[in-house]
Amino acid sequence: MVARGEVDAADVDIPFDLIARKQGLNVLQLPDRPVIHNTTICASTDFVRRNEEKVVPFLKALLETIHFFKTERQKVCEILRRELAPLLHLREDDEVEYLYEQWSRLLLAKPYPHPLAIWNVYNLDVAGNPDVNFIAPLEIWDTHYLRQIDDSGFIDELYKAA
């Protein structure tokens, strides 16, 4: 719509900023927004406690997936070209490569939530809502399973050879 002159500006995410540049549009870089760039897993504490034998392997699989994404560029780009590019209407290899580079930069090997992202989620979902603003900012985050896995050396071992 911007390229056709129907609107003056648009807020776009990656890789559409690259596509806009390629179309000759002026792209203004905005500061990074404090959001969660890793997978957020939602489950009740009761469920997690009853299913630790599933939860810990699931988290390890997630960590292995992030490792694969960050360390297997060619394979990941091939998957993105085949599976995601048609959905996003990406037409050129540089758009897939750009998407990979940006996502790889955003995904953390140790996916603890960034403090500003915690603050942002809290402000968006809790602070302004009188029905739930009794909840503390860190109360909804449980990273102790990730910490146990991290302390075991599992994540460091994944990246040792990378």
C-alpha positions, -999 to +999 in steps of 0.1 A: +000+000+000+029+023+007+045+015-027+011+022-044+008+055-026-023+045-007-008+052+027+022+072+038+039+047+061+037+013+076+053-006+104+067-039+090+086-067+104+115-087+089+119-095+060+094-070+047+118-041+056+143-056+031+115-060+004+105-023+010+142-012+005+143-033-027+112-015-039+130+019-034+111+028-002+128+046+026+130+024+057+135+040+091+152+018+116+133+018+149+149+009+182+145-027+192+112-034+209+115-053+242+096-084+232+101-121+237+120-134+207+122-169+219+094-194+223+073-188+253+058-220+267+026-216+286+015-243+310+000-245+344+024-253+373+003-283+382+006-297+347+043-292+347+048-308+381+027-338+370+046-342+337+083-333+345+093-364+325+079-347+294+086-311+302+124-314+306+129-334+273+106-309+256+127-280+267+159-299+256+143-304+222+135-267+220+172-259+229+184-284+203+160-267+177+174-233+185+209-247+182+201-263+148+186-230+136+217-210+147+243-234+135+229-250+103+224-220+081+222-238+048+198-264+060+176-239+077+175-216+047+165-246+026+136-253+049+126-217+050+126-215+012+105-246+009+081-241+037+079-205+047+088-185+016+056-194-002+034-184+028+051-150+031+054-145-007+091-143-006+105-145-041+142-142-039+170-160-020+183-128-004+149-124+014+152-158+029+188-152+038+179-119+054+151-135+074+175-162+086+201-137+096+177-116+116+160-145+133+193-161+141+204-129+158+172-126+178+171-162+191+192-167+222+211-199+227+200-197+263+164-184+260+160-167+293+135-137+289+152-103+286+144-080+315+129-054+293+107-080+276+094-090+310+087-054+318+069-049+285+047-080+289+039-069+324+029-034+314+009-046+284-010-074+302-010-068+340-001-033+352-030-015+336-056-041+344-071-037+379-084-073+378-048-087+378-024-059+388-018-077+421+005-101+401+042-093+405+063-089+373+083-121+376+055-142+391+043-155+357+078-166+346+093-199+357+127-204+344+140-229+369+137-259+345+158-240+320+182-231+347+186-268+357+193-277+321+217-248+317+235-256+350+239-292+338+261-280+309+236-292+282+234-259+263+272-252+265+279-287+252+256-281+222+276-250+212+310-264+221+318-275+186+300-246+169 
